[in-house]
Amino acid sequence: KVRIGERKETTVVQLPKEKTNWNAYSGWAAAILLGVGVIWFYMQNTQLKTDIEVVEKQNAVLEQQIFDARGSLANTNELLNELRDQNIAVIPLGGQEVSPTSYAKAYWNKDQNKVFIDAQGLPEPPDGMVYQVWSLKLNPLTPTSIGLLEDFVTDENKVFALNNPNDSEAFGITLEPEGGSESPNLEQLYTLGAVSSS
């Protein structure tokens, strides 16, 4: 029994400390870090795949450009060999009244019945028009079409190979409606040059 005024000894009861569950926190932190890492690696992988696709496309374009350049170089070398043939006659074609500043050259190989027209000195033809090359007999004047300078705008070197089985005394170039004409429009004669008799 306890009496009033009597002191009873009090005991302090210690409450148990809550233990922090570091293992659970560590597990969650590791899971979050792993998730962030997986997402980061996925994004990096996606970016690398995109970069690889871009580089592969660029490589394909470069390979095509190299292929085209080699083809163009081979064509240029072949053309130079043709033009350097000792049987080639060079005929300068001077500008005429309609275009005095125009000029061209005909490289004629009689043995092969071929003529190469260097048309670099001609202006770009208007839409719906085309240059037509004529082999001429002079007495009496008899023009024979040997071809059109088609794709003039897109042809980079402006050298055109045409067949010429004629005994030409001169060459002329006229501007004609697309598709060419049966006879030359002499009002649109851009260049003319006579074959030298030597």
Residue frames as qw, qx, qy, qz and C-alpha x, y, z in Angstrom:
[[0.000, 0.885, 0.466, 0.000, 0.00, 0.00, 0.00],
 [0.381, 0.335, -0.020, 0.862, 0.96, 3.42, -0.61],
 [0.257, -0.727, -0.484, 0.414, 0.42, 6.05, 1.88],
 [0.212, 0.931, 0.130, 0.269, -0.02, 9.64, 1.35],
 [0.200, -0.923, 0.327, -0.033, 3.15, 11.45, 1.67],
 [0.754, -0.311, 0.527, 0.240, 5.14, 8.40, 1.20],
 [0.321, 0.699, -0.457, -0.447, 7.43, 8.40, -1.72],
 [0.914, 0.111, 0.388, 0.049, 7.55, 5.59, -4.02],
 [0.315, -0.464, 0.556, 0.614, 10.52, 5.16, -6.16],
 [0.674, 0.639, 0.077, -0.363, 9.69, 5.89, -9.75],
 [0.620, -0.157, 0.620, 0.455, 11.28, 3.95, -12.38],
 [0.343, 0.637, -0.277, -0.633, 11.95, 5.30, -15.78],
 [0.774, 0.212, 0.590, 0.085, 10.97, 2.98, -18.49],
 [0.051, -0.477, 0.503, 0.719, 12.88, 3.48, -21.63],
 [0.760, 0.503, 0.188, -0.365, 10.90, 3.27, -24.80],
 [0.741, -0.018, 0.510, 0.436, 12.49, 1.13, -27.41],
 [0.047, 0.579, -0.325, -0.746, 14.13, 3.17, -30.18],
 [0.799, 0.526, 0.200, -0.214, 12.61, 2.80, -33.61],
 [0.584, -0.259, 0.558, 0.529, 15.15, 1.17, -35.78],
 [0.414, 0.663, -0.243, -0.574, 15.69, 2.84, -39.14],
 [0.866, 0.168, 0.467, 0.061, 15.34, 0.20, -41.79],
 [0.017, -0.706, 0.467, 0.532, 18.41, 1.11, -43.83],
 [0.361, -0.012, 0.875, 0.321, 18.14, -2.05, -45.83],
 [0.367, 0.685, 0.628, -0.047, 14.71, -1.03, -47.18],
 [0.118, 0.913, -0.043, -0.389, 15.92, 2.50, -48.00],
 [0.233, -0.509, 0.686, 0.465, 19.02, 1.13, -49.66],
 [0.425, 0.253, 0.844, 0.207, 16.92, -1.26, -51.74],
 [0.316, 0.840, 0.416, -0.144, 14.58, 1.51, -52.92],
 [0.025, -0.851, 0.293, 0.435, 17.50, 3.82, -53.71],
 [0.332, -0.269, 0.803, 0.417, 19.21, 1.07, -55.69],
 [0.422, 0.503, 0.749, 0.090, 15.97, 0.32, -57.58],
 [0.214, 0.923, 0.164, -0.275, 15.51, 4.00, -58.44],
 [0.135, -0.708, 0.529, 0.448, 19.13, 4.32, -59.56],
 [0.415, 0.013, 0.857, 0.306, 18.80, 1.16, -61.61],
 [0.390, 0.713, 0.580, -0.056, 15.61, 2.49, -63.25],
 [0.108, 0.923, -0.113, -0.351, 17.25, 5.83, -64.06],
 [0.288, -0.496, 0.709, 0.410, 20.29, 3.99, -65.42],
 [0.474, 0.289, 0.809, 0.195, 18.16, 1.73, -67.62],
 [0.325, 0.870, 0.341, -0.145, 16.25, 4.73, -69.00],
 [0.057, -0.846, 0.352, 0.396, 19.52, 6.62, -69.62],
 [0.367, -0.254, 0.812, 0.377, 21.09, 3.62, -71.41],
 [0.467, 0.542, 0.696, 0.057, 17.92, 3.15, -73.48],
 [0.230, 0.937, 0.098, -0.243, 18.00, 6.81, -74.55],
 [0.186, -0.687, 0.575, 0.403, 21.71, 6.59, -75.35],
 [0.472, 0.046, 0.841, 0.260, 21.14, 3.42, -77.37],
 [0.422, 0.750, 0.507, -0.050, 18.29, 5.06, -79.31],
 [0.082, 0.928, -0.168, -0.322, 20.45, 8.12, -80.02],
 [0.326, -0.464, 0.731, 0.379, 23.35, 5.93, -81.16],
 [0.517, 0.346, 0.765, 0.167, 21.05, 4.00, -83.51],
 [0.319, 0.902, 0.252, -0.144, 19.82, 7.29, -84.98],
 [0.108, -0.824, 0.427, 0.356, 23.40, 8.55, -85.35],
 [0.467, -0.165, 0.806, 0.323, 24.41, 5.29, -87.06],
 [0.500, 0.616, 0.607, 0.055, 21.50, 5.57, -89.51],
 [0.174, 0.955, -0.023, -0.239, 22.50, 9.16, -90.35],
 [0.247, -0.645, 0.632, 0.351, 26.14, 8.17, -90.88],
 [0.541, 0.123, 0.801, 0.225, 25.11, 5.18, -93.03],
 [0.436, 0.807, 0.397, -0.040, 22.95, 7.47, -95.21],
 [0.016, 0.917, -0.283, -0.282, 25.81, 9.97, -95.52],
 [0.425, -0.375, 0.759, 0.321, 28.17, 7.14, -96.47],
 [0.569, 0.436, 0.685, 0.130, 25.74, 5.92, -99.13],
 [0.301, 0.936, 0.121, -0.133, 25.54, 9.44, -100.59],
 [0.167, -0.790, 0.512, 0.292, 29.33, 9.78, -100.57],
 [0.554, -0.079, 0.787, 0.259, 29.76, 6.36, -102.20],
 [0.526, 0.681, 0.506, 0.058, 27.32, 7.39, -104.95],
 [0.124, 0.963, -0.132, -0.200, 29.18, 10.68, -105.45],
 [0.354, -0.553, 0.686, 0.314, 32.49, 8.80, -105.73],
 [0.588, 0.252, 0.747, 0.185, 30.93, 6.34, -108.19],
 [0.403, 0.864, 0.300, -0.044, 29.50, 9.22, -110.25],
 [0.066, -0.894, 0.348, 0.273, 32.82, 11.09, -110.16],
 [0.483, -0.287, 0.762, 0.322, 34.70, 8.00, -111.35],
 [0.546, 0.521, 0.642, 0.135, 32.17, 7.53, -114.16],
 [0.225, 0.962, 0.077, -0.137, 32.44, 11.19, -115.11],
 [0.261, -0.728, 0.544, 0.327, 36.24, 10.99, -115.05],
 [0.560, 0.020, 0.776, 0.290, 36.18, 7.88, -117.25],
 [0.461, 0.753, 0.467, 0.054, 33.82, 9.62, -119.69],
 [0.034, 0.959, -0.163, -0.228, 36.03, 12.72, -119.73],
 [0.404, -0.498, 0.681, 0.352, 39.16, 10.64, -120.37],
 [0.568, 0.326, 0.722, 0.222, 37.39, 8.77, -123.17],
 [0.323, 0.909, 0.257, -0.057, 36.25, 12.07, -124.70],
 [0.150, -0.854, 0.388, 0.313, 39.77, 13.52, -124.48],
 [0.517, -0.186, 0.758, 0.351, 41.19, 10.45, -126.22],
 [0.508, 0.619, 0.584, 0.134, 38.60, 10.85, -128.99],
 [0.163, 0.978, 0.063, -0.115, 39.38, 14.56, -129.40],
 [0.294, -0.737, 0.521, 0.315, 43.14, 13.95, -129.46],
 [0.801, 0.234, 0.519, 0.186, 42.84, 11.45, -132.33],
 [0.281, -0.358, 0.421, 0.785, 45.14, 12.47, -135.19],
 [0.151, 0.349, 0.755, 0.534, 42.26, 12.09, -137.66],
 [0.037, -0.778, -0.539, 0.321, 40.20, 14.82, -135.99],
 [0.249, 0.430, 0.222, 0.839, 39.62, 18.04, -137.92],
 [0.162, -0.545, -0.506, 0.649, 38.84, 21.05, -135.71],
 [0.116, 0.540, 0.459, 0.696, 36.36, 23.52, -137.19],
 [0.062, -0.270, -0.433, 0.858, 35.75, 26.76, -135.26],
 [0.006, 0.652, 0.680, 0.335, 32.14, 27.94, -135.52],
 [0.157, 0.017, -0.185, 0.970, 31.88, 31.71, -135.14],
 [0.165, 0.549, 0.597, -0.561, 28.91, 33.70, -133.89],
 [0.199, 0.425, 0.611, 0.637, 26.44, 35.04, -136.45],
 [0.094, -0.429, -0.133, -0.888, 24.14, 38.06, -136.68],
 [0.630, -0.574, -0.378, -0.362, 21.53, 36.76, -134.21],
 [0.735, -0.671, 0.057, 0.079, 24.23, 36.16, -131.54],
 [0.495, 0.766, -0.354, 0.207, 27.65, 37.59, -132.48],
 [0.235, -0.666, 0.637, -0.309, 29.24, 36.57, -129.17],
 [0.935, -0.081, 0.286, -0.194, 28.28, 32.90, -129.55],
 [0.298, 0.604, -0.722, -0.157, 30.87, 30.35, -130.59],
 [0.930, -0.133, 0.304, -0.160, 31.34, 26.60, -130.78],
 [0.036, 0.563, -0.776, -0.281, 33.79, 24.04, -132.15],
 [0.949, 0.163, -0.004, -0.270, 33.22, 20.95, -134.24],
 [0.269, -0.518, 0.803, 0.121, 35.70, 18.08, -133.88],
 [0.843, 0.347, -0.051, -0.407, 35.10, 15.91, -136.94],
 [0.404, -0.344, 0.830, 0.173, 36.50, 12.41, -137.36],
 [0.606, 0.386, -0.359, -0.596, 35.77, 11.52, -141.00],
 [0.296, 0.235, -0.924, -0.057, 37.06, 7.95, -140.57],
 [0.012, -0.208, -0.901, 0.381, 34.55, 7.20, -137.81],
 [0.157, -0.528, -0.558, -0.621, 31.74, 9.41, -139.22],
 [0.433, -0.666, -0.516, 0.321, 31.57, 11.22, -135.89],
 [0.171, 0.592, -0.058, 0.785, 31.48, 14.87, -134.98],
 [0.427, -0.503, -0.556, 0.505, 31.82, 16.26, -131.47],
 [0.029, 0.761, 0.192, 0.619, 30.25, 19.67, -130.91],
 [0.394, -0.267, -0.476, 0.739, 31.69, 21.76, -128.09],
 [0.070, -0.715, -0.459, -0.522, 28.78, 24.13, -127.45],
 [0.456, -0.453, -0.444, 0.624, 30.09, 25.83, -124.31],
 [0.145, -0.149, 0.064, 0.976, 29.94, 29.22, -126.07],
 [0.227, -0.426, -0.610, -0.628, 26.22, 29.05, -126.83],
 [0.334, -0.238, 0.372, -0.833, 23.63, 30.69, -124.57],
 [0.261, 0.170, 0.906, -0.286, 21.08, 28.52, -122.83],
 [0.128, -0.271, -0.666, -0.683, 18.16, 27.94, -125.22],
 [0.449, -0.149, 0.216, -0.854, 14.75, 29.31, -124.22],
 [0.509, 0.098, 0.791, -0.324, 12.04, 26.88, -123.07],
 [0.711, 0.529, 0.390, -0.250, 10.55, 24.96, -125.96],
 [0.504, 0.799, -0.312, -0.100, 13.62, 25.50, -128.16],
 [0.866, -0.269, 0.338, 0.253, 16.65, 23.33, -128.95],
 [0.048, 0.713, -0.530, -0.457, 19.92, 23.74, -130.84],
 [0.907, 0.307, 0.289, -0.017, 20.14, 21.75, -134.06],
 [0.327, -0.564, 0.562, 0.510, 23.43, 20.97, -135.84],
 [0.744, 0.624, 0.120, -0.207, 23.64, 21.01, -139.63],
 [0.583, -0.188, 0.549, 0.569, 26.16, 19.51, -142.03],
 [0.390, 0.799, 0.083, -0.449, 26.37, 21.83, -145.04],
 [0.615, 0.229, 0.463, 0.596, 27.32, 21.45, -148.68],
 [0.096, -0.578, -0.077, 0.806, 28.06, 24.98, -149.88],
 [0.274, 0.444, -0.364, -0.771, 27.48, 24.95, -153.65],
 [0.302, -0.599, -0.201, -0.714, 24.54, 24.72, -153.88],
 [0.229, -0.345, 0.606, -0.679, 23.72, 25.29, -150.20],
 [0.739, -0.177, -0.572, -0.308, 22.38, 21.95, -148.95],
 [0.296, -0.480, 0.606, -0.561, 21.81, 21.52, -145.20],
 [0.725, -0.131, -0.664, -0.130, 21.48, 18.08, -143.61],
 [0.566, -0.665, 0.238, -0.425, 20.53, 17.75, -139.95],
 [0.563, 0.255, -0.755, 0.217, 22.97, 15.62, -137.97],
 [0.508, -0.372, -0.724, 0.281, 21.25, 15.98, -134.62],
 [0.307, -0.845, -0.145, -0.413, 19.98, 18.03, -131.72],
 [0.269, 0.322, -0.622, 0.661, 21.93, 19.28, -128.73],
 [0.638, -0.554, -0.403, -0.351, 19.44, 17.81, -126.29],
 [0.728, -0.579, -0.263, 0.256, 19.76, 18.16, -122.50],
 [0.422, 0.627, -0.128, 0.642, 21.79, 21.30, -123.14],
 [0.346, -0.775, 0.159, -0.504, 21.01, 22.80, -119.75],
 [0.845, -0.484, 0.198, -0.116, 21.89, 19.69, -117.73],
 [0.890, 0.254, -0.077, 0.370, 24.98, 18.64, -119.72],
 [0.485, -0.793, 0.043, 0.367, 27.90, 19.97, -117.68],
 [0.496, -0.344, 0.436, 0.668, 30.67, 19.88, -120.28],
 [0.463, 0.719, 0.086, -0.511, 28.42, 20.87, -123.24],
 [0.075, 0.430, -0.783, -0.443, 30.20, 18.44, -125.60],
 [0.794, 0.247, 0.342, -0.437, 27.82, 16.42, -127.75],
 [0.260, -0.231, 0.847, 0.402, 28.70, 13.42, -129.96],
 [0.675, 0.490, 0.174, -0.523, 26.76, 13.14, -133.23],
 [0.687, 0.114, 0.630, 0.344, 26.97, 10.82, -136.24],
 [0.288, 0.780, -0.132, -0.540, 28.00, 12.52, -139.48],
 [0.728, 0.098, 0.605, 0.309, 28.24, 10.25, -142.53],
 [0.433, 0.878, 0.199, -0.042, 28.10, 13.34, -144.80],
 [0.641, 0.188, 0.092, 0.738, 30.86, 14.89, -146.87],
 [0.161, -0.901, -0.321, 0.244, 30.56, 18.16, -144.96],
 [0.474, 0.504, 0.033, 0.721, 31.96, 21.45, -146.22],
 [0.085, -0.418, 0.287, -0.858, 30.70, 23.46, -143.23],
 [0.324, -0.419, -0.817, 0.228, 28.80, 23.10, -139.98],
 [0.181, -0.418, -0.002, -0.890, 26.12, 25.39, -138.58],
 [0.169, -0.329, -0.834, 0.410, 24.03, 25.50, -135.42],
 [0.254, -0.405, -0.272, -0.835, 20.52, 26.97, -135.40],
 [0.231, 0.067, 0.692, -0.680, 17.93, 27.45, -132.68],
 [0.380, -0.147, -0.701, -0.585, 14.82, 25.46, -133.58],
 [0.705, -0.349, 0.069, -0.614, 11.52, 24.48, -131.94],
 [0.509, -0.341, 0.760, -0.216, 11.76, 21.49, -129.60],
 [0.826, 0.247, 0.502, -0.070, 12.05, 18.31, -131.64],
 [0.377, -0.269, 0.550, 0.695, 14.02, 20.02, -134.42],
 [0.504, 0.651, 0.039, -0.566, 13.15, 21.12, -137.95],
 [0.851, 0.365, 0.341, 0.165, 13.31, 19.64, -141.44],
 [0.551, 0.552, 0.036, 0.624, 15.28, 22.65, -142.68],
 [0.446, -0.260, -0.352, 0.780, 17.26, 25.28, -140.77],
 [0.015, -0.949, -0.315, -0.001, 15.77, 28.61, -139.73],
 [0.622, 0.304, -0.059, 0.719, 18.59, 30.83, -140.98],
 [0.170, -0.788, 0.003, -0.592, 17.22, 33.77, -138.99],
 [0.724, -0.638, 0.194, -0.174, 18.18, 31.74, -135.90],
 [0.842, 0.313, -0.276, 0.342, 21.66, 30.75, -137.14],
 [0.546, -0.830, 0.086, 0.076, 23.87, 31.05, -134.05],
 [0.385, -0.628, 0.571, 0.361, 27.20, 29.70, -135.30],
 [0.834, 0.548, 0.036, -0.050, 28.75, 28.74, -138.63],
 [0.307, -0.699, 0.576, 0.292, 32.17, 27.47, -139.69],
 [0.773, 0.524, -0.286, -0.213, 33.69, 26.09, -142.90],
 [0.917, -0.212, 0.252, 0.224, 35.80, 22.96, -143.04],
 [0.049, -0.782, 0.468, 0.409, 39.34, 23.85, -144.06],
 [0.836, 0.479, -0.184, -0.196, 40.49, 22.32, -147.34],
 [0.144, 0.656, -0.733, 0.110, 43.81, 21.11, -145.91]]
